[in-house]
């Protein structure tokens, strides 16, 4: 199958709803689960499905994404597997940035067409899920569809935020509506599995995962100047062409906001998480770092994931993720938090100098209290700092931190002075 399918991963726009995590990096490069990047999710799903030729399309802050992919996805010289980043580029015939998902594929099509493939699997770079695409590709081929859309049964409450569709008895999509109002929803229920029906998930939502047959994709992008798949090309295709719904019933979430990003990460600490990092058949791939194991001294841990390379002396860490090379001081208490860690270690001499000058080192100092918080990479949080996020805080953006939906986000490389209270 892999020779027939080309993976195309959309890096998204500026990621304004994920600010400040996307201030210096693109959405696919945002760290997740302490040691991965968001782009590792669609790439891993492709590799686990036997698809090993992929392009990642991006245009904003792509330097760290380029570096991550270059250092991570190196395949054998003796096959044609690759993961390549395509940034928006000016050419003699085009001087525009990508104007939408479809336009990004249109502008990059000349790169795709140099390869042999029958089907394009188009994915988002900011979703969390584990999916074997083999069955979806086979269903697309057997139905002789021109487009296939992965769909997810959702509840009435969720449906107003999605593109909702209806199918016939052959799972062919006959109608589509973008983010319908609550009043319209009774007309947009679909036939779903008994388990889904029991859970009240009676509406089929588009997951933003598409398979296009090569000729159809080339033609539809050539014949129109539409900019977006979900809002334009898909609704138009349903009216005139064979569009298949492939129902997926597993875990899936869109990482579009700080709140969804925060919830998705903390959900990984559950006793039986919906997204299983420990299933070897669905391994999430990432950069193989040569780091020592984390060293933990005097810390009570409860529902916490700790990546490698940390030096942790906290008193208690609960329902949190602690990323690579994290340094956390004595007497600190952390709950409901994602500590991303750092890109490199400070030398012992540098740390001693920080202590002598009463300046925070990279990491989290002593006797701190941190709750409902994301600490981006390379932040310096001093001693006796108290950060207590929650609904009592109003949204705000400062030089060193941002508050969104009650979640405090300490910015990349920020310095939080000793004794600060947020």
Secondary structure, DSSP 8 states (H G I E B T S, - for coil): -TTTEEEEEE--S--GGGTTTTSSS-GGGSEETTTEETHHHHHHHHHHTT--EEEEEE-SS-HHHHHHHHHH----TTS--EEEEEE---BTTB-----SHHHHHHHHHHHHTTS--SEEEEEESSEEE---THHHHHHHHHHT-SEEEEEEEE-HHHHTTSEEEEE-TTSBEEEEEES--GGGGGGG-----HHHHHTT--EEEEEEEEEEEHHHHHHHHHH-----IIIIIHHHHHHHS-EEEEEE-S-EEE--SHHHHHHHHHHTTSTT-SS-TT-GGG------------EE-S-EEEEEEE-TT-EE--SEEEEEEE-TT-EE-TT-EEEEEEE---SS---HHHHHHHHHTT---SEE-SS-EEEEEEE-TT-EE-TT-EEE-STTS--EE-SSEEEETTEEEE-TT-EE-TT-B-
